[in-house]
Amino acid sequence: MTSDYSRFMGVPPSTAPRAALARFGDKALECFTRVQHATANTVRTEFTSPTHATVHAYAEVSHFFTMDGFPQEWTLVGRYTHEVVKTAAEGWRIQKVTLDPIHHRGNLLGLEFARGKRLGTP
């Protein structure tokens, strides 16, 4: 599977097994006390063949953390584009996901945390 967060995280797209990409996500979110991921129903589905489609959906993702004992929030609004393929054994599976940020609000340190920065490190 390929994940493309280049427009959001400033890293090149990554192709790896699903489990490895999940570990990357866990690492990016480890410093948040809570993350709420609200995804809209599919906005648009474009079928390119009976077994291939592109699916677009919008999401609002709120990231919560504490700084000096005070609650903080950073929220990202973005559009997900999923390239999906229908398999005989598992049904529809995501082959590639791309996240396009549209808007964000709140403490921008949350964006830096998502990009891997930690307090006390350069």
TORZARO-884810 format. One record per residue (C-alpha): residue number from 0; residue in one letter; x, y, z. Coordinates in nm, 3 decimals. Layout:
BEGIN
+-----+----+---------+---------+---------+
!   i ! aa !       X !       Y !       Z !
+-----+----+---------+---------+---------+
! NUM !  a !       X !       Y !       Z !
...
+-----+----+---------+---------+---------+
END
This chain:
BEGIN
+-----+----+---------+---------+---------+
!   i ! aa !       X !       Y !       Z !
+-----+----+---------+---------+---------+
!   0 !  m !   0.000 !   0.000 !   0.000 !
!   1 !  t !   0.114 !   0.355 !  -0.069 !
!   2 !  s !   0.050 !   0.652 !   0.158 !
!   3 !  d !   0.109 !   1.001 !   0.027 !
!   4 !  y !   0.117 !   1.262 !   0.302 !
!   5 !  s !   0.371 !   1.477 !   0.118 !
!   6 !  r !   0.147 !   1.785 !   0.104 !
!   7 !  f !   0.076 !   1.755 !   0.475 !
!   8 !  m !   0.389 !   1.611 !   0.638 !
!   9 !  g !   0.656 !   1.720 !   0.391 !
!  10 !  v !   0.776 !   1.361 !   0.343 !
!  11 !  p !   0.786 !   1.166 !   0.016 !
!  12 !  p !   0.513 !   0.907 !  -0.049 !
!  13 !  s !   0.582 !   0.574 !   0.116 !
!  14 !  t !   0.505 !   0.226 !  -0.012 !
!  15 !  a !   0.513 !  -0.045 !   0.252 !
!  16 !  p !   0.305 !  -0.329 !   0.395 !
!  17 !  r !  -0.009 !  -0.210 !   0.575 !
!  18 !  a !   0.133 !  -0.304 !   0.917 !
!  19 !  a !   0.443 !  -0.086 !   0.862 !
!  20 !  l !   0.230 !   0.211 !   0.759 !
!  21 !  a !   0.014 !   0.162 !   1.069 !
!  22 !  r !   0.328 !   0.177 !   1.287 !
!  23 !  f !   0.425 !   0.504 !   1.113 !
!  24 !  g !   0.082 !   0.644 !   1.201 !
!  25 !  d !   0.113 !   0.527 !   1.561 !
!  26 !  k !   0.450 !   0.703 !   1.592 !
!  27 !  a !   0.315 !   1.027 !   1.443 !
!  28 !  l !   0.026 !   1.031 !   1.691 !
!  29 !  e !   0.203 !   0.907 !   2.006 !
!  30 !  c !   0.239 !   1.248 !   2.171 !
!  31 !  f !  -0.132 !   1.330 !   2.151 !
!  32 !  t !  -0.357 !   1.239 !   2.442 !
!  33 !  r !  -0.648 !   1.188 !   2.203 !
!  34 !  v !  -0.722 !   1.212 !   1.831 !
!  35 !  q !  -1.074 !   1.240 !   1.691 !
!  36 !  h !  -1.100 !   1.154 !   1.323 !
!  37 !  a !  -1.437 !   1.253 !   1.176 !
!  38 !  t !  -1.465 !   1.149 !   0.811 !
!  39 !  a !  -1.758 !   1.250 !   0.592 !
!  40 !  n !  -1.931 !   0.987 !   0.387 !
!  41 !  t !  -1.783 !   0.942 !   0.044 !
!  42 !  v !  -1.801 !   1.267 !  -0.147 !
!  43 !  r !  -1.738 !   1.115 !  -0.487 !
!  44 !  t !  -1.650 !   0.775 !  -0.631 !
!  45 !  e !  -1.508 !   0.745 !  -0.981 !
!  46 !  f !  -1.501 !   0.393 !  -1.126 !
!  47 !  t !  -1.224 !   0.345 !  -1.379 !
!  48 !  s !  -1.310 !  -0.023 !  -1.429 !
!  49 !  p !  -1.528 !  -0.282 !  -1.253 !
!  50 !  t !  -1.238 !  -0.350 !  -1.013 !
!  51 !  h !  -1.072 !  -0.008 !  -0.977 !
!  52 !  a !  -1.205 !   0.319 !  -0.836 !
!  53 !  t !  -1.099 !   0.652 !  -0.688 !
!  54 !  v !  -1.284 !   0.756 !  -0.373 !
!  55 !  h !  -1.281 !   1.110 !  -0.230 !
!  56 !  a !  -1.385 !   1.199 !   0.126 !
!  57 !  y !  -1.337 !   1.495 !   0.358 !
!  58 !  a !  -1.216 !   1.465 !   0.716 !
!  59 !  e !  -1.175 !   1.682 !   1.021 !
!  60 !  v !  -0.909 !   1.546 !   1.253 !
!  61 !  s !  -0.870 !   1.701 !   1.599 !
!  62 !  h !  -0.548 !   1.635 !   1.790 !
!  63 !  f !  -0.543 !   1.698 !   2.165 !
!  64 !  f !  -0.237 !   1.741 !   2.387 !
!  65 !  t !  -0.132 !   1.912 !   2.708 !
!  66 !  m !   0.132 !   2.182 !   2.739 !
!  67 !  d !   0.242 !   2.310 !   3.079 !
!  68 !  g !  -0.076 !   2.162 !   3.226 !
!  69 !  f !  -0.308 !   2.339 !   2.980 !
!  70 !  p !  -0.517 !   2.150 !   2.724 !
!  71 !  q !  -0.430 !   2.224 !   2.362 !
!  72 !  e !  -0.591 !   2.137 !   2.031 !
!  73 !  w !  -0.479 !   2.137 !   1.670 !
!  74 !  t !  -0.734 !   2.044 !   1.403 !
!  75 !  l !  -0.674 !   1.959 !   1.038 !
!  76 !  v !  -0.943 !   1.966 !   0.772 !
!  77 !  g !  -0.844 !   1.778 !   0.459 !
!  78 !  r !  -0.949 !   1.565 !   0.166 !
!  79 !  y !  -0.858 !   1.200 !   0.138 !
!  80 !  t !  -0.823 !   1.042 !  -0.204 !
!  81 !  h !  -0.820 !   0.661 !  -0.199 !
!  82 !  e !  -0.722 !   0.449 !  -0.496 !
!  83 !  v !  -0.905 !   0.121 !  -0.436 !
!  84 !  v !  -0.909 !  -0.219 !  -0.604 !
!  85 !  k !  -1.165 !  -0.497 !  -0.571 !
!  86 !  t !  -1.006 !  -0.830 !  -0.486 !
!  87 !  a !  -1.168 !  -1.173 !  -0.508 !
!  88 !  a !  -1.064 !  -1.272 !  -0.155 !
!  89 !  e !  -1.099 !  -0.949 !   0.046 !
!  90 !  g !  -1.336 !  -0.723 !  -0.145 !
!  91 !  w !  -1.242 !  -0.356 !  -0.191 !
!  92 !  r !  -0.893 !  -0.271 !  -0.060 !
!  93 !  i !  -0.710 !   0.061 !  -0.047 !
!  94 !  q !  -0.399 !   0.061 !  -0.265 !
!  95 !  k !  -0.304 !   0.426 !  -0.218 !
!  96 !  v !  -0.419 !   0.708 !   0.010 !
!  97 !  t !  -0.338 !   1.075 !  -0.040 !
!  98 !  l !  -0.415 !   1.348 !   0.212 !
!  99 !  d !  -0.458 !   1.703 !   0.086 !
! 100 !  p !  -0.476 !   1.958 !   0.370 !
! 101 !  i !  -0.736 !   2.229 !   0.322 !
! 102 !  h !  -0.739 !   2.419 !   0.651 !
! 103 !  h !  -0.607 !   2.392 !   1.004 !
! 104 !  r !  -0.669 !   2.574 !   1.328 !
! 105 !  g !  -0.545 !   2.576 !   1.684 !
! 106 !  n !  -0.198 !   2.533 !   1.829 !
! 107 !  l !   0.041 !   2.477 !   1.535 !
! 108 !  l !   0.271 !   2.280 !   1.763 !
! 109 !  g !   0.029 !   1.994 !   1.692 !
! 110 !  l !   0.136 !   2.001 !   1.326 !
! 111 !  e !   0.500 !   1.985 !   1.433 !
! 112 !  f !   0.419 !   1.690 !   1.662 !
! 113 !  a !   0.250 !   1.508 !   1.371 !
! 114 !  r !   0.563 !   1.572 !   1.164 !
! 115 !  g !   0.779 !   1.407 !   1.431 !
! 116 !  k !   0.903 !   1.700 !   1.640 !
! 117 !  r !   0.913 !   1.641 !   2.014 !
! 118 !  l !   0.968 !   1.894 !   2.289 !
! 119 !  g !   1.331 !   1.909 !   2.396 !
! 120 !  t !   1.458 !   1.785 !   2.056 !
! 121 !  p !   1.590 !   1.998 !   1.769 !
+-----+----+---------+---------+---------+
END
